Structures are given as structure tokens and as C-alpha cells.
Amino acid sequence: MNIRFDAVYYEPGALEYKLGRDLLGKYANLPWMKIENHNRIPELTAAENRDFPKLKSHLIIAVRKTHRYVPNHKVSDWLAPYTSSGCRAMCLYCYLVCNYNKCAYLRLFVNREQMLDRLLTKGAAAPVPETFEIGSNSDLVLENAITGNLIYTIERFAREGRGKLTFPTKFNLVNPLLNLDHRGKTIFRMSVNPQEIIRRIELGTSPLRTRIRALNDMAEAGYPVGLLIAPVILLPDWKLLYAELIERLADELSEKVTHNGFIEIILMTYSFVQNAINTEAFPNAVQPFDPGIMTGRGRGKYCYRSDIRAEAESFLREELSRKLGTMPILYIS
């Protein structure tokens, strides 16, 4: 996959790190603009909502300064800040837009050694082995195609780490990970949706068939694996779409996935910010917000009504029980 950018914005301090210098060489043909802080780039924050796709073509290179770990009680014990935030893809529901507004472009943080040092120290000090989610702010498989950070991280954590790492992805670019000495310490999770939703809403991500193949390959390579059905989007024909998805998963997932993997399910939440950007940047696209079945969830956020949500949960549990009953559902949120 050829990941293209049209400009690089960088903090000068990033070039003091080897990865920063490597990226300078890799993208030497692009214009490089010096910035003071990756969180405040005036010309980008001043852009119009309709410029969102153009902003996504910019690459930001910086040094991560915040290292706050957030407790999590799903697949991991902690959400750990790591080597990137934002994404090159343009999923119309992307929750990162809630945090970064239209500035949800890809930011690479070059001080990976410092971040992994902190994570290793925290893991070593825990009373019991813990799991660290390192991909909650970005798609690390996509990022790895630019930086190689996952290769570095998985191999070093296998040698020095206590507990496990985990991350989700919507990309099939796993070949560089298949032959690593991971020692079972990295849990790989593939996010899936019906192909119709991937095509129309998860813009710029890998097709379903290649995601399934990548998940099978990672399981064959010995990684612990999970299946993330997320976000569940209740379009008018959602029952047909998700029944077909589950049928296809049952047919195409390998036995190593279906007998050893787990399932997570997350229903879509949405926000006023996302709706404003999508309306202006993608006027002809599917608009995920449906006022007929969604309700307010505080400060400009929306979720499915409780009765609609209960119907969706019941339907998904029943379909998964019939078709993928060997895979436990860890949670529905």
C-alpha cells in the first residue's frame, strides 16, 4: 500500500531522534514546514470543514510529551499513549474527530524508545501481569508501513516485557509482522464491518476479504487474536448486512481464529462535530446520523436509543451464537 502525503509539518526537536531523521530522508521530496507544537498549527486549525480530506494528506512529525495511562477494563488494563495519533483513513464515524475535530490527521511521535521504556517500567512494577492497549489513538498497522514501529515494539516487548500488548486495525498490512519473535505477548485484533459499510463509510481502509485473510495469517503466525465488530452501524438494512457479515466470517475465518479468538462488539456513537464535518466534506456520502433511532448523549454526542440498542444486541448475540459459537463475546458496548 502506497501511503502518500503532500506536506510534512514538524517540530524541530523531532529531528534529534533517529526516526525523525529517517522520516526526513524518506519524505525529502515533500515540503517541510516547521511548527512549534503539533497541537497548535494555526493554518490547519483555521481550515474549513470541507478541507478535511486535504488536511488528511498532511503528515505531522513530533515528540510525544504526554504519557498518561488511562485505566481500561475491556481487553486491556490500560490505554497507553504510543507512537501515533490520528489516521490517514477517513472513516465517517471516527471518534478521533471528537477529540481533534478536523485536525484528526496522522501525527507520528518519534520518541518511541522513551515511550516503550515507560511502558516496560510500568508493566514490571505491576503486582500482576497487565495488558496495554497501544492502538487506541491511531491504527498502528497503517503507521507501521511508514515507521516500522510495530516491528520494533513487538520484538523488544517480547524480549523485555511483562504482560501483553494489544492493538486493533482496519488494515491488512501484516506481512512484516508474521515472522517476528513475538512470544505470544501481542494480541492482534482485526476490526470488521459488512463490506458495504467498509466501502461507503470506512473510507480509505482495507476491504473485508483482505482483513479476514490478515487475521487468519496472524493467528497462523501464533499471535493471540480477536475480532472487533465495530462500530455496528444501524443502516435501514442493518440486519441483512450483519447477518451476511457473520455468515461470511463463519465461512472464511480459520479454525485457529474461531477456536482461540474472542469477539468485541461496539455500537456506533456519533457527534455534532462529526456530522458538521461529514456534511461539508462528504456531501454525497452516507450520513451515519439517524435522528429516528438515535438520541442525545450529552454535549453534542449521540447514541442509539435503548430499545434500538437492545434489539441490535439480541440480534447479534443470536447470530454469533449460531454461526461463531466457539468465540466468546467479551463485551458489547
C-alpha atoms as a printed R data frame, in Angstrom:
    type eleno elety resid chain resno       x       y      z
1   ATOM     1    CA   MET     A     1   0.000   0.000  0.000
2   ATOM     2    CA   ASN     A     2   1.496   3.311 -1.091
3   ATOM     3    CA   ILE     A     3   0.710   5.882  1.603
4   ATOM     4    CA   ARG     A     4   1.065   9.323  0.079
5   ATOM     5    CA   PHE     A     5   1.317  12.731  1.720
6   ATOM     6    CA   ASP     A     6   1.618  16.171  0.205
7   ATOM     7    CA   ALA     A     7   3.384  18.048  3.029
8   ATOM     8    CA   VAL     A     8   5.130  17.471  6.342
9   ATOM     9    CA   TYR     A     9   4.742  19.660  9.426
10  ATOM    10    CA   TYR     A    10   7.420  19.017 12.032
11  ATOM    11    CA   GLU     A    11   8.617  20.062 15.444
12  ATOM    12    CA   PRO     A    12  12.370  20.783 15.160
13  ATOM    13    CA   GLY     A    13  13.046  18.640 18.228
14  ATOM    14    CA   ALA     A    14  11.784  15.598 16.310
15  ATOM    15    CA   LEU     A    15  14.936  15.646 14.171
16  ATOM    16    CA   GLU     A    16  17.042  14.945 17.251
17  ATOM    17    CA   TYR     A    17  15.704  11.370 17.143
18  ATOM    18    CA   LYS     A    18  16.804   8.702 14.686
19  ATOM    19    CA   LEU     A    19  13.256   8.054 13.493
20  ATOM    20    CA   GLY     A    20  12.777  11.763 12.848
21  ATOM    21    CA   ARG     A    21  15.915  11.842 10.692
22  ATOM    22    CA   ASP     A    22  14.834   8.678  8.895
23  ATOM    23    CA   LEU     A    23  11.486  10.275  8.044
24  ATOM    24    CA   LEU     A    24  13.277  13.412  6.849
25  ATOM    25    CA   GLY     A    25  15.115  11.243  4.356
26  ATOM    26    CA   LYS     A    26  12.043   9.227  3.403
27  ATOM    27    CA   TYR     A    27   9.965  12.322  2.599
28  ATOM    28    CA   ALA     A    28  12.770  14.595  1.412
29  ATOM    29    CA   ASN     A    29  10.818  15.349 -1.774
30  ATOM    30    CA   LEU     A    30   7.935  16.954  0.164
31  ATOM    31    CA   PRO     A    31   7.768  20.485  1.550
32  ATOM    32    CA   TRP     A    32   8.663  20.540  5.271
33  ATOM    33    CA   MET     A    33   7.079  23.245  7.448
34  ATOM    34    CA   LYS     A    34   8.461  23.966 10.897
35  ATOM    35    CA   ILE     A    35   5.908  24.185 13.740
36  ATOM    36    CA   GLU     A    36   6.167  24.991 17.430
37  ATOM    37    CA   ASN     A    37   3.634  22.461 18.695
38  ATOM    38    CA   HIS     A    38   1.780  19.652 16.923
39  ATOM    39    CA   ASN     A    39  -1.380  20.549 18.888
40  ATOM    40    CA   ARG     A    40  -1.443  24.108 17.548
41  ATOM    41    CA   ILE     A    41  -0.887  24.562 13.831
42  ATOM    42    CA   PRO     A    42  -2.829  27.776 13.113
43  ATOM    43    CA   GLU     A    43  -3.172  27.396  9.348
44  ATOM    44    CA   LEU     A    44  -4.652  23.914  9.781
45  ATOM    45    CA   THR     A    45  -7.000  24.690 12.654
46  ATOM    46    CA   ALA     A    46  -8.280  27.663 10.642
47  ATOM    47    CA   ALA     A    47  -9.201  25.469  7.679
48  ATOM    48    CA   GLU     A    48 -12.831  24.913  6.711
49  ATOM    49    CA   ASN     A    49 -14.670  21.665  7.413
50  ATOM    50    CA   ARG     A    50 -14.795  20.979  3.689
51  ATOM    51    CA   ASP     A    51 -10.968  20.861  3.703
52  ATOM    52    CA   PHE     A    52 -10.962  17.761  5.921
53  ATOM    53    CA   PRO     A    53  -9.788  15.344  3.160
54  ATOM    54    CA   LYS     A    54  -6.992  17.758  2.222
55  ATOM    55    CA   LEU     A    55  -5.851  18.014  5.850
56  ATOM    56    CA   LYS     A    56  -5.684  14.214  5.985
57  ATOM    57    CA   SER     A    57  -2.995  14.318  3.285
58  ATOM    58    CA   HIS     A    58  -0.611  16.148  5.654
59  ATOM    59    CA   LEU     A    59   1.845  14.303  7.898
60  ATOM    60    CA   ILE     A    60   2.765  15.721 11.308
61  ATOM    61    CA   ILE     A    61   6.042  14.655 12.963
62  ATOM    62    CA   ALA     A    62   6.541  15.483 16.628
63  ATOM    63    CA   VAL     A    63   7.740  14.384 20.047
64  ATOM    64    CA   ARG     A    64   5.123  12.958 22.417
65  ATOM    65    CA   LYS     A    65   5.181  14.869 25.670
66  ATOM    66    CA   THR     A    66   2.140  13.383 27.482
67  ATOM    67    CA   HIS     A    67   2.396   9.858 28.819
68  ATOM    68    CA   ARG     A    68  -0.767   9.482 30.902
69  ATOM    69    CA   TYR     A    69  -2.112   5.934 31.178
70  ATOM    70    CA   VAL     A    70  -5.907   5.604 31.343
71  ATOM    71    CA   PRO     A    71  -7.486   2.598 33.124
72  ATOM    72    CA   ASN     A    72  -9.446   0.307 30.826
73  ATOM    73    CA   HIS     A    73 -11.412  -2.813 31.662
74  ATOM    74    CA   LYS     A    74 -12.175  -4.427 28.331
75  ATOM    75    CA   VAL     A    75  -9.385  -6.246 26.519
76  ATOM    76    CA   SER     A    76  -6.652  -4.284 28.289
77  ATOM    77    CA   ASP     A    77  -5.869  -2.914 31.723
78  ATOM    78    CA   TRP     A    78  -4.539   0.395 30.395
79  ATOM    79    CA   LEU     A    79  -4.852   2.668 27.379
80  ATOM    80    CA   ALA     A    80  -1.227   3.633 26.799
81  ATOM    81    CA   PRO     A    81  -0.212   6.689 24.739
82  ATOM    82    CA   TYR     A    82   2.051   5.496 21.985
83  ATOM    83    CA   THR     A    83   3.711   6.285 18.676
84  ATOM    84    CA   SER     A    84   0.915   7.973 16.748
85  ATOM    85    CA   SER     A    85  -2.461   9.655 16.929
86  ATOM    86    CA   GLY     A    86  -4.954  10.394 14.200
87  ATOM    87    CA   CYS     A    87  -5.068   8.414 10.966
88  ATOM    88    CA   ARG     A    88  -4.691   8.642  7.191
89  ATOM    89    CA   ALA     A    89  -8.056   6.926  6.653
90  ATOM    90    CA   MET     A    90 -11.348   8.854  6.736
91  ATOM    91    CA   CYS     A    91 -13.997   6.714  8.444
92  ATOM    92    CA   LEU     A    92 -17.129   8.852  8.661
93  ATOM    93    CA   TYR     A    93 -17.739   7.910 12.306
94  ATOM    94    CA   CYS     A    94 -14.125   8.284 13.507
95  ATOM    95    CA   TYR     A    95 -14.181   9.041 17.234
96  ATOM    96    CA   LEU     A    96 -10.783  10.754 16.973
97  ATOM    97    CA   VAL     A    97 -12.626  13.583 15.247
98  ATOM    98    CA   CYS     A    98 -14.397  14.182 18.568
99  ATOM    99    CA   ASN     A    99 -11.000  14.830 20.147
100 ATOM   100    CA   TYR     A   100  -9.175  16.571 17.320
101 ATOM   101    CA   ASN     A   101 -12.039  17.992 15.240
102 ATOM   102    CA   LYS     A   102 -10.959  18.369 11.605
103 ATOM   103    CA   CYS     A   103  -7.302  18.083 12.700
104 ATOM   104    CA   ALA     A   104  -7.510  14.274 13.048
105 ATOM   105    CA   TYR     A   105  -4.616  13.893 10.609
106 ATOM   106    CA   LEU     A   106  -1.777  11.455 11.257
107 ATOM   107    CA   ARG     A   107   0.773  12.561 13.850
108 ATOM   108    CA   LEU     A   108   3.888  10.449 14.283
109 ATOM   109    CA   PHE     A   109   5.803  10.659 17.553
110 ATOM   110    CA   VAL     A   110   9.464   9.831 17.093
111 ATOM   111    CA   ASN     A   111  10.472   9.172 20.739
112 ATOM   112    CA   ARG     A   112   9.378   5.538 20.621
113 ATOM   113    CA   GLU     A   113  12.232   4.303 22.821
114 ATOM   114    CA   GLN     A   114  11.158   6.641 25.619
115 ATOM   115    CA   MET     A   115   7.518   5.562 25.343
116 ATOM   116    CA   LEU     A   116   8.322   1.857 25.390
117 ATOM   117    CA   ASP     A   117  10.767   2.363 28.272
118 ATOM   118    CA   ARG     A   118   7.930   3.871 30.318
119 ATOM   119    CA   LEU     A   119   5.553   1.064 29.386
120 ATOM   120    CA   LEU     A   120   8.092  -1.617 30.320
121 ATOM   121    CA   THR     A   121   8.740   0.080 33.662
122 ATOM   122    CA   LYS     A   122   5.025   0.294 34.424
123 ATOM   123    CA   GLY     A   123   4.478  -3.334 33.478
124 ATOM   124    CA   ALA     A   124   7.386  -4.500 35.606
125 ATOM   125    CA   ALA     A   125   6.043  -2.642 38.657
126 ATOM   126    CA   ALA     A   126   2.501  -4.082 38.453
127 ATOM   127    CA   PRO     A   127   1.509  -6.672 41.072
128 ATOM   128    CA   VAL     A   128   0.269  -8.997 38.319
129 ATOM   129    CA   PRO     A   129   0.941  -9.095 34.541
130 ATOM   130    CA   GLU     A   130  -1.131  -6.440 32.747
131 ATOM   131    CA   THR     A   131  -2.243  -5.759 29.186
132 ATOM   132    CA   PHE     A   132  -1.542  -2.426 27.481
133 ATOM   133    CA   GLU     A   133  -3.689  -1.098 24.617
134 ATOM   134    CA   ILE     A   134  -1.224   0.828 22.437
135 ATOM   135    CA   GLY     A   135  -3.534   1.472 19.461
136 ATOM   136    CA   SER     A   136  -6.417   3.458 20.920
137 ATOM   137    CA   ASN     A   137  -5.428   6.738 19.213
138 ATOM   138    CA   SER     A   138  -4.362   5.511 15.790
139 ATOM   139    CA   ASP     A   139  -4.094   2.498 13.508
140 ATOM   140    CA   LEU     A   140  -0.649   1.086 14.245
141 ATOM   141    CA   VAL     A   141  -0.664  -1.369 11.338
142 ATOM   142    CA   LEU     A   142  -1.070   1.534  8.921
143 ATOM   143    CA   GLU     A   143   1.517   3.553 10.842
144 ATOM   144    CA   ASN     A   144   3.947   0.625 10.738
145 ATOM   145    CA   ALA     A   145   4.002   0.861  6.937
146 ATOM   146    CA   ILE     A   146   5.579   4.301  7.411
147 ATOM   147    CA   THR     A   147   7.740   3.890 10.516
148 ATOM   148    CA   GLY     A   148   8.339   0.192 11.247
149 ATOM   149    CA   ASN     A   149   7.395   0.969 14.852
150 ATOM   150    CA   LEU     A   150   5.352  -2.204 15.377
151 ATOM   151    CA   ILE     A   151   8.278  -4.382 14.379
152 ATOM   152    CA   TYR     A   152  10.488  -2.604 16.919
153 ATOM   153    CA   THR     A   153   7.786  -2.691 19.595
154 ATOM   154    CA   ILE     A   154   6.664  -6.315 19.251
155 ATOM   155    CA   GLU     A   155  10.193  -7.697 19.199
156 ATOM   156    CA   ARG     A   156  11.513  -5.599 22.072
157 ATOM   157    CA   PHE     A   157   8.432  -6.243 24.235
158 ATOM   158    CA   ALA     A   158   8.774  -9.972 23.567
159 ATOM   159    CA   ARG     A   159  12.303  -9.857 24.990
160 ATOM   160    CA   GLU     A   160  11.805  -7.413 27.863
161 ATOM   161    CA   GLY     A   161   8.090  -7.017 28.561
162 ATOM   162    CA   ARG     A   162   5.845  -8.416 31.241
163 ATOM   163    CA   GLY     A   163   2.178  -8.923 30.404
164 ATOM   164    CA   LYS     A   164   0.834  -8.225 26.921
165 ATOM   165    CA   LEU     A   165   0.361  -5.534 24.292
166 ATOM   166    CA   THR     A   166  -2.709  -5.214 22.082
167 ATOM   167    CA   PHE     A   167  -3.981  -3.067 19.228
168 ATOM   168    CA   PRO     A   168  -6.850  -3.117 16.692
169 ATOM   169    CA   THR     A   169  -6.602  -2.389 12.986
170 ATOM   170    CA   LYS     A   170  -8.690  -1.932  9.845
171 ATOM   171    CA   PHE     A   171  -5.740  -2.677  7.562
172 ATOM   172    CA   ASN     A   172  -4.356  -5.877  6.088
173 ATOM   173    CA   LEU     A   173  -0.682  -4.805  6.027
174 ATOM   174    CA   VAL     A   174   0.522  -7.559  8.375
175 ATOM   175    CA   ASN     A   175   3.215  -9.307  6.318
176 ATOM   176    CA   PRO     A   176   6.066  -7.528  8.166
177 ATOM   177    CA   LEU     A   177   4.687  -8.891 11.462
178 ATOM   178    CA   LEU     A   178   4.243 -12.551 10.569
179 ATOM   179    CA   ASN     A   179   7.790 -13.793 11.188
180 ATOM   180    CA   LEU     A   180   8.572 -11.760 14.310
181 ATOM   181    CA   ASP     A   181   9.575 -13.429 17.567
182 ATOM   182    CA   HIS     A   182   6.503 -12.162 19.431
183 ATOM   183    CA   ARG     A   183   6.406 -14.984 22.030
184 ATOM   184    CA   GLY     A   184   2.626 -14.673 22.281
185 ATOM   185    CA   LYS     A   185   2.860 -11.329 24.069
186 ATOM   186    CA   THR     A   186   0.988  -9.261 21.457
187 ATOM   187    CA   ILE     A   187  -2.776  -9.660 20.980
188 ATOM   188    CA   PHE     A   188  -3.786  -8.772 17.427
189 ATOM   189    CA   ARG     A   189  -7.382  -7.590 16.885
190 ATOM   190    CA   MET     A   190  -8.991  -7.069 13.492
191 ATOM   191    CA   SER     A   191 -11.911  -4.656 13.167
192 ATOM   192    CA   VAL     A   192 -14.581  -5.759 10.703
193 ATOM   193    CA   ASN     A   193 -17.831  -4.482  9.241
194 ATOM   194    CA   PRO     A   194 -20.022  -5.503  6.305
195 ATOM   195    CA   GLN     A   195 -18.230  -4.755  3.029
196 ATOM   196    CA   GLU     A   196 -20.979  -2.314  2.064
197 ATOM   197    CA   ILE     A   197 -20.225  -0.258  5.188
198 ATOM   198    CA   ILE     A   198 -16.459  -0.508  4.614
199 ATOM   199    CA   ARG     A   199 -16.892   0.732  1.031
200 ATOM   200    CA   ARG     A   200 -19.266   3.581  1.806
201 ATOM   201    CA   ILE     A   201 -18.288   4.660  5.332
202 ATOM   202    CA   GLU     A   202 -14.807   3.356  6.256
203 ATOM   203    CA   LEU     A   203 -13.114   5.357  3.522
204 ATOM   204    CA   GLY     A   204  -9.503   4.501  2.776
205 ATOM   205    CA   THR     A   205  -9.359   1.214  4.726
206 ATOM   206    CA   SER     A   206  -8.742  -2.374  3.606
207 ATOM   207    CA   PRO     A   207 -11.572  -4.482  2.105
208 ATOM   208    CA   LEU     A   208 -13.224  -7.125  4.267
209 ATOM   209    CA   ARG     A   209 -11.760 -10.098  2.360
210 ATOM   210    CA   THR     A   210  -8.192  -8.904  2.955
211 ATOM   211    CA   ARG     A   211  -8.894  -8.143  6.627
212 ATOM   212    CA   ILE     A   212 -10.152 -11.704  7.137
213 ATOM   213    CA   ARG     A   213  -7.073 -13.077  5.400
214 ATOM   214    CA   ALA     A   214  -4.784 -10.927  7.557
215 ATOM   215    CA   LEU     A   215  -6.477 -12.139 10.748
216 ATOM   216    CA   ASN     A   216  -6.078 -15.757  9.648
217 ATOM   217    CA   ASP     A   217  -2.407 -15.132  8.844
218 ATOM   218    CA   MET     A   218  -1.716 -13.567 12.234
219 ATOM   219    CA   ALA     A   219  -3.394 -16.484 14.020
220 ATOM   220    CA   GLU     A   220  -1.340 -18.917 11.942
221 ATOM   221    CA   ALA     A   221   1.782 -16.982 12.997
222 ATOM   222    CA   GLY     A   222   0.921 -17.729 16.626
223 ATOM   223    CA   TYR     A   223  -0.440 -14.388 17.745
224 ATOM   224    CA   PRO     A   224  -3.377 -14.370 20.181
225 ATOM   225    CA   VAL     A   225  -6.217 -12.822 18.139
226 ATOM   226    CA   GLY     A   226  -9.568 -11.135 18.499
227 ATOM   227    CA   LEU     A   227 -12.372  -9.989 16.219
228 ATOM   228    CA   LEU     A   228 -13.744  -6.496 16.735
229 ATOM   229    CA   ILE     A   229 -17.169  -5.933 15.145
230 ATOM   230    CA   ALA     A   230 -17.147  -2.191 15.329
231 ATOM   231    CA   PRO     A   231 -18.730   0.123 15.099
232 ATOM   232    CA   VAL     A   232 -22.054  -1.526 14.446
233 ATOM   233    CA   ILE     A   233 -23.941   0.981 12.279
234 ATOM   234    CA   LEU     A   234 -27.679   0.543 12.081
235 ATOM   235    CA   LEU     A   235 -28.453   1.454  8.487
236 ATOM   236    CA   PRO     A   236 -32.005   0.659  7.306
237 ATOM   237    CA   ASP     A   237 -30.952  -2.859  6.195
238 ATOM   238    CA   TRP     A   238 -28.599  -3.497  9.116
239 ATOM   239    CA   LYS     A   239 -29.973  -6.948  9.978
240 ATOM   240    CA   LEU     A   240 -29.315  -8.240  6.486
241 ATOM   241    CA   LEU     A   241 -25.863  -6.662  6.371
242 ATOM   242    CA   TYR     A   242 -24.697  -8.046  9.723
243 ATOM   243    CA   ALA     A   243 -26.249 -11.477  9.162
244 ATOM   244    CA   GLU     A   244 -24.303 -11.683  5.894
245 ATOM   245    CA   LEU     A   245 -21.130 -10.484  7.644
246 ATOM   246    CA   ILE     A   246 -21.374 -13.129 10.357
247 ATOM   247    CA   GLU     A   247 -22.127 -15.818  7.753
248 ATOM   248    CA   ARG     A   248 -19.049 -14.775  5.796
249 ATOM   249    CA   LEU     A   249 -16.859 -14.741  8.899
250 ATOM   250    CA   ALA     A   250 -18.030 -18.234  9.799
251 ATOM   251    CA   ASP     A   251 -17.131 -19.427  6.297
252 ATOM   252    CA   GLU     A   252 -13.764 -17.694  5.899
253 ATOM   253    CA   LEU     A   253 -12.142 -17.482  9.336
254 ATOM   254    CA   SER     A   254  -9.642 -20.227 10.076
255 ATOM   255    CA   GLU     A   255 -10.100 -22.744 12.871
256 ATOM   256    CA   LYS     A   256  -7.248 -21.109 14.766
257 ATOM   257    CA   VAL     A   257  -9.277 -17.905 14.885
258 ATOM   258    CA   THR     A   258 -12.670 -19.446 15.629
259 ATOM   259    CA   HIS     A   259 -11.355 -21.813 18.320
260 ATOM   260    CA   ASN     A   260  -8.886 -19.486 20.042
261 ATOM   261    CA   GLY     A   261 -10.096 -15.956 19.323
262 ATOM   262    CA   PHE     A   262 -12.628 -13.721 21.028
263 ATOM   263    CA   ILE     A   263 -15.166 -11.125 19.909
264 ATOM   264    CA   GLU     A   264 -15.745  -7.500 20.917
265 ATOM   265    CA   ILE     A   265 -18.792  -5.525 19.768
266 ATOM   266    CA   ILE     A   266 -19.118  -1.742 19.865
267 ATOM   267    CA   LEU     A   267 -22.211   0.104 18.661
268 ATOM   268    CA   MET     A   268 -21.601   3.412 16.953
269 ATOM   269    CA   THR     A   269 -21.717   6.697 18.795
270 ATOM   270    CA   TYR     A   270 -21.687   9.933 16.845
271 ATOM   271    CA   SER     A   271 -21.261  13.629 17.476
272 ATOM   272    CA   PHE     A   272 -22.294  17.054 16.244
273 ATOM   273    CA   VAL     A   273 -18.661  17.674 15.226
274 ATOM   274    CA   GLN     A   274 -18.555  14.600 13.008
275 ATOM   275    CA   ASN     A   275 -21.890  15.461 11.458
276 ATOM   276    CA   ALA     A   276 -20.761  19.010 10.653
277 ATOM   277    CA   ILE     A   277 -17.530  17.833  9.015
278 ATOM   278    CA   ASN     A   278 -19.144  14.988  7.069
279 ATOM   279    CA   THR     A   279 -21.939  17.185  5.766
280 ATOM   280    CA   GLU     A   280 -19.448  19.667  4.298
281 ATOM   281    CA   ALA     A   281 -16.526  17.395  3.387
282 ATOM   282    CA   PHE     A   282 -18.510  14.398  2.082
283 ATOM   283    CA   PRO     A   283 -21.885  15.809  0.977
284 ATOM   284    CA   ASN     A   284 -22.688  12.782 -1.215
285 ATOM   285    CA   ALA     A   285 -21.661  10.133  1.314
286 ATOM   286    CA   VAL     A   286 -23.830   8.092  3.654
287 ATOM   287    CA   GLN     A   287 -24.582  10.177  6.728
288 ATOM   288    CA   PRO     A   288 -24.385   7.862  9.779
289 ATOM   289    CA   PHE     A   289 -26.553  10.087 11.979
290 ATOM   290    CA   ASP     A   290 -30.172   8.876 12.061
291 ATOM   291    CA   PRO     A   291 -32.377  11.068 14.279
292 ATOM   292    CA   GLY     A   292 -35.153   8.476 14.106
293 ATOM   293    CA   ILE     A   293 -33.210   5.926 16.151
294 ATOM   294    CA   MET     A   294 -30.526   7.999 17.898
295 ATOM   295    CA   THR     A   295 -30.720  10.151 20.986
296 ATOM   296    CA   GLY     A   296 -28.552  12.721 22.739
297 ATOM   297    CA   ARG     A   297 -25.759  11.559 24.990
298 ATOM   298    CA   GLY     A   298 -24.537  14.823 26.461
299 ATOM   299    CA   ARG     A   299 -22.565  17.711 24.952
300 ATOM   300    CA   GLY     A   300 -23.295  17.132 21.282
301 ATOM   301    CA   LYS     A   301 -22.964  13.346 21.250
302 ATOM   302    CA   TYR     A   302 -25.492  10.810 20.058
303 ATOM   303    CA   CYS     A   303 -26.074   7.090 20.576
304 ATOM   304    CA   TYR     A   304 -28.770   4.594 19.633
305 ATOM   305    CA   ARG     A   305 -31.936   4.632 21.737
306 ATOM   306    CA   SER     A   306 -32.014   1.988 24.448
307 ATOM   307    CA   ASP     A   307 -34.780  -0.025 22.761
308 ATOM   308    CA   ILE     A   308 -32.965   0.008 19.406
309 ATOM   309    CA   ARG     A   309 -29.718  -0.915 21.090
310 ATOM   310    CA   ALA     A   310 -31.333  -3.834 22.943
311 ATOM   311    CA   GLU     A   311 -32.738  -5.153 19.662
312 ATOM   312    CA   ALA     A   312 -29.310  -4.943 17.999
313 ATOM   313    CA   GLU     A   313 -27.558  -6.660 20.910
314 ATOM   314    CA   SER     A   314 -30.083  -9.504 20.941
315 ATOM   315    CA   PHE     A   315 -29.825  -9.979 17.175
316 ATOM   316    CA   LEU     A   316 -26.007 -10.031 17.159
317 ATOM   317    CA   ARG     A   317 -25.758 -12.411 20.112
318 ATOM   318    CA   GLU     A   318 -28.186 -14.822 18.475
319 ATOM   319    CA   GLU     A   319 -26.453 -14.745 15.075
320 ATOM   320    CA   LEU     A   320 -22.997 -15.118 16.601
321 ATOM   321    CA   SER     A   321 -24.124 -17.947 18.855
322 ATOM   322    CA   ARG     A   322 -25.437 -19.868 15.847
323 ATOM   323    CA   LYS     A   323 -22.527 -19.199 13.491
324 ATOM   324    CA   LEU     A   324 -19.467 -18.475 15.661
325 ATOM   325    CA   GLY     A   325 -20.429 -20.047 18.966
326 ATOM   326    CA   THR     A   326 -16.859 -21.131 19.768
327 ATOM   327    CA   MET     A   327 -15.744 -17.479 20.047
328 ATOM   328    CA   PRO     A   328 -16.686 -15.827 23.359
329 ATOM   329    CA   ILE     A   329 -18.170 -12.307 23.265
330 ATOM   330    CA   LEU     A   330 -16.093 -10.333 25.772
331 ATOM   331    CA   TYR     A   331 -18.459  -7.364 25.836
332 ATOM   332    CA   ILE     A   332 -20.956  -5.253 23.875
333 ATOM   333    CA   SER     A   333 -20.666  -1.519 24.430
